[in-house]
Structures are given as C-alpha cells and as structure tokens.
Amino acid sequence: MINPEHSLSRCTFTVAHEFGHLAFSHRAIIIATDGMPRSRYSDEQELEAHSYGLAVLLPYAPLLQILRQGATAHGIAFHYGVSTAAVEMRLKIAGLWEMLAEK
C-alpha cells in the first residue's frame, strides 16, 4: 500500500485514503491487465476515499479558520504535514478554493 519512494506527506495521504476505502467498505473489482489480475476501485469509490482521507487530514472547521487568518496553501500543507496538492484538492472538494484564490 505504501510506496517507500514517496515522501512522508504522500505516504500520510495514502494511509488516510486507504482507510477511506475501509471506512466505506469498498470492494475492489478484479481486472486483467496484460494477463495479470489486478484489483481496482471504481472512480466513484476513489473519489470517496480521496475525500474521506483529505477530510481526516484537513478537518473543515480548522481549515476554514486558518484560511480566514490568511494562510497560504503551502503554509497549510506545512502545518498539517501534507502536500500542497492535497491542500488544494481538499479546498476544491470542500468548496473553499475561492478563499485561497482571492489572496
């Protein structure tokens, strides 16, 4: 599940994302690629797991508060130990992107 080549912040998101699959009781489908069976979640399940993982790592109320205080995406990422990309994705999913983009 965890790629040792990934950064700590990426690994943190991966764990939260995979926990989302468990929390929603997602069941992977098996597909054959090049004759090798591989498991895969549906796009909907992946979005649910992404959203869940990001919500766990970046809770809405504290995120809103830190945005109101003028934090940047980079500052939020550093504070929570996640990547800037994860912060940006969470802001978009939570409908808070405009608060950051206005700065």
C-alpha positions in Angstrom: 0.0 0.0 0.0 2.8 2.4 0.8 5.5 3.2 -1.7 8.8 3.7 0.1 9.9 6.0 -2.7 7.1 8.5 -1.8 7.6 11.5 0.6 6.2 11.3 4.1 3.4 13.7 3.2 2.4 11.5 0.3 2.5 8.4 2.5 0.3 10.1 5.1 -2.3 10.8 2.4 -2.1 7.3 1.1 -2.8 5.8 4.5 -5.8 8.2 5.0 -7.1 7.4 1.5 -6.8 3.6 2.0 -8.6 4.0 5.4 -11.4 5.7 3.5 -11.8 2.5 1.4 -12.1 0.6 4.7 -14.5 3.1 6.3 -16.8 2.9 3.3 -16.5 -0.9 3.0 -15.4 -0.5 -0.7 -14.8 -3.7 -2.6 -12.3 -3.7 -5.3 -13.0 -5.2 -8.7 -10.5 -7.5 -10.4 -9.4 -6.7 -13.9 -6.9 -8.4 -16.1 -4.1 -6.2 -17.4 -1.6 -7.9 -19.7 -2.9 -11.2 -18.4 -2.2 -10.3 -14.8 -5.2 -9.9 -12.4 -5.2 -6.6 -10.6 -7.6 -5.0 -8.2 -9.1 -1.6 -8.8 -11.7 0.6 -7.2 -14.3 2.4 -9.2 -13.8 6.1 -10.0 -16.6 6.9 -7.5 -15.0 4.9 -4.8 -11.7 6.5 -5.4 -13.3 10.0 -5.1 -15.0 8.9 -1.9 -11.7 7.6 -0.5 -9.8 10.8 -1.5 -12.5 13.0 0.0 -12.5 11.0 3.2 -8.7 10.9 3.6 -8.5 14.6 3.0 -11.3 15.4 5.5 -9.5 13.3 8.1 -6.1 15.1 7.5 -7.6 18.6 6.9 -10.8 19.0 9.0 -13.2 21.6 7.7 -13.6 23.9 10.7 -9.9 24.3 11.5 -9.2 24.6 7.8 -11.7 27.4 7.4 -10.3 29.2 10.5 -6.7 29.0 9.2 -7.8 30.3 5.8 -9.6 33.2 7.4 -6.3 34.0 9.1 -4.7 34.4 5.7 -2.8 31.1 5.5 -1.4 30.0 2.1 -1.7 26.6 0.6 2.0 26.0 1.3 1.6 27.1 4.9 -1.4 24.9 5.5 0.4 21.9 3.9 3.4 22.5 6.2 1.2 22.9 9.3 -0.7 19.6 8.7 2.2 17.6 7.2 0.6 17.1 3.9 1.4 18.1 0.3 0.3 21.4 -1.2 -1.6 19.4 -3.8 -3.5 17.7 -1.0 -4.5 21.0 0.4 -5.6 22.3 -2.9 -7.7 19.2 -3.6 -9.3 19.5 -0.2 -10.1 23.2 -0.7 -11.7 22.4 -4.0 -13.8 19.5 -2.7 -14.9 21.5 0.4 -15.9 24.5 -1.7 -13.2 26.7 -0.1 -10.9 27.2 -3.1 -12.1 30.7 -3.7 -11.0 31.7 -0.2 -7.4 30.8 -1.2 -7.6 32.0 -4.7 -8.6 35.6 -3.6 -5.3 36.2 -1.9 
